[in-house]
Amino acid sequence: MKKHLGLFFFFLLSLCTAKAQNWGGGVDDSNIHFGFTFQYLSSDFKVFKKPDWQAPFYETDKTDPNHITTTQITSGLKSIMAKSSPGFGIGFVVNSRISDHVDVRLTPSLVFNDRLLQYTYQTPVPQFAYEFKEQKVQATMVDIPLGIKLKSDRRNNFRAYLIGNIKYSMDISSAKKTNDEANAAIEKLLKNQKSFWSYETGIGFDLYFEYFKMSPEIKYSSSFNSILKQDHNAYSSPLDKLMLRHVTFSLYFE
């Protein structure tokens, strides 16, 4: 598989850097042009835990008017680990040409991605029979990145570039996915903020064909602030902050 991918990219590079007519359909000469994108991404959390994160979790008895009675829900924690999770997205491109080497780009996308956090517990207690529990945060995001594209000189049908974005993300998932009011204490959900800001940075290559250009791009992004929604449950309480990180491979067609 790796050999075939290597041959494919070598063929593209050879085709686009050959001494031939400069292709691309004049896309770089337009002040504004449009396109679309397909994305594959891998996401995970950067986990910040509270000092007492290993302590068992106790839930206050809501029927007690003095809020004194508590029930042990979990045993003590051994570890909390983030697990990378794949996702995909589709979107479109609005590109404004500033100069031969600078573009401003708006690339809104619809992204489908799950986020995973794994909890490992000490010896189970009678009320809590689990030694391992995984929490999945399901998200359908509208991402709106606005950024600068810094381009090298064009060499026949090839050009390299750097990208830097500021991105606003909004979760449009159904509220039913996070409604856990009727759930037992151990079945409560880990929740994330509905909207947040991130930064992105990456590198890509413009490959020019006769009537269009294709741009493979890889970028890294991280939320500026924690996206953890603090709830008093067994999964949120041990956590101080959760920063969301993405590595995204995109193919742009313009």
Buried (B, 14 or more C-beta within 10 A) or exposed (E): EEEEEEEEEEEBBEBBEEEEEEBBBEBBEEEEBEBBBBBEBBBBBEBEBEEEBBEBBBBEEEEEEEEEEEEEBBBEBEEBBBBEBEBBBEBBBBBBBEEEEEBBBBBBBBBBBEBBBEBEBEEEBEEBEEEEBEBEBBBBBBBBBBBBBEBEEBEBBBBBBBBBBBBBBEBEBEEEBBEBEEEEBBEBBBBBBBEBEBBBEBEBBBBBBEEBBBBBBEBEBEBEEBBBBEBEBBBBBBBEBBBBBBBBBBBBEB
